[in-house]
Amino acid sequence: MTMADKHPELRANVIAILRTIAPEVEADELRDDRPLRQQVDLDSMDWLNFLIGISERLGVSIPEADYGRLATLADLLAYLRAKLG
């Protein structure tokens, strides 16, 4: 079983959280390999609210020191999969 198989709903959950901050986001238009903030045009406060939403909804603590590692959707999903085990 791959990491993606263990958490098949993770991408959908992350996008649902993102849509609470940026309702205009279309899941099928997001690219996993491009910086997420640029794709969705999130300012620093929106980005922080997005990460807080992930932390609260998924129960994953994201220390501020890790924020720089979460540039793309792929980065974020890999990080969350590792945290969720």
C-alpha positions in Angstrom: 0.0 0.0 0.0 1.4 3.4 -1.0 1.2 6.6 1.0 -1.4 7.9 -1.4 -3.5 4.7 -0.9 -3.5 5.2 2.9 -5.0 8.7 2.6 -7.0 8.8 -0.6 -9.2 11.6 0.6 -6.4 13.9 1.7 -6.1 15.9 -1.5 -9.9 16.5 -1.5 -9.8 17.6 2.2 -7.0 20.0 1.6 -8.8 21.5 -1.3 -12.0 21.8 0.7 -10.1 23.7 3.4 -8.5 25.9 0.7 -11.9 26.7 -0.7 -13.0 28.1 2.7 -10.3 30.7 2.2 -10.5 31.1 -1.6 -14.0 29.9 -2.7 -13.2 30.5 -6.4 -10.6 27.7 -6.4 -11.3 24.9 -8.9 -9.7 21.6 -7.9 -9.1 20.4 -11.4 -7.2 23.6 -12.3 -4.7 23.2 -9.4 -1.3 21.8 -10.4 0.6 19.8 -7.8 4.0 21.0 -8.9 3.5 24.8 -8.9 3.6 27.1 -5.9 0.2 26.9 -4.3 0.1 30.5 -3.1 0.8 31.8 -6.6 -1.8 29.6 -8.2 -4.5 30.8 -5.8 -3.2 34.3 -5.1 -3.1 33.9 -1.3 -1.6 36.7 0.8 0.3 35.8 3.9 -2.7 36.0 6.2 -4.8 33.8 3.9 -1.9 31.3 3.8 -1.7 31.3 7.6 -5.5 30.8 7.9 -5.3 27.9 5.4 -2.5 26.2 7.4 -4.5 26.7 10.6 -7.5 25.2 9.0 -5.5 22.2 8.0 -4.2 21.8 11.5 -7.6 22.1 13.0 -9.5 19.9 10.6 -6.9 17.2 10.1 -5.4 17.3 13.6 -1.9 17.8 12.3 0.4 20.3 14.0 2.3 22.3 11.5 5.2 24.2 13.2 6.0 27.6 11.7 9.5 26.4 11.0 8.0 24.0 8.4 6.0 26.6 6.5 8.8 27.0 3.9 8.6 23.3 3.0 5.0 23.6 1.9 5.3 25.5 -1.3 3.4 23.2 -3.7 0.3 21.1 -3.3 2.6 18.0 -3.7 4.9 19.3 -0.9 1.9 19.8 1.4 0.3 16.5 0.7 3.6 14.6 1.2 4.2 16.5 4.5 0.7 15.7 5.7 0.9 12.0 4.7 4.2 11.7 6.6 2.6 13.4 9.7 -0.6 11.2 9.5 1.5 8.0 9.1 
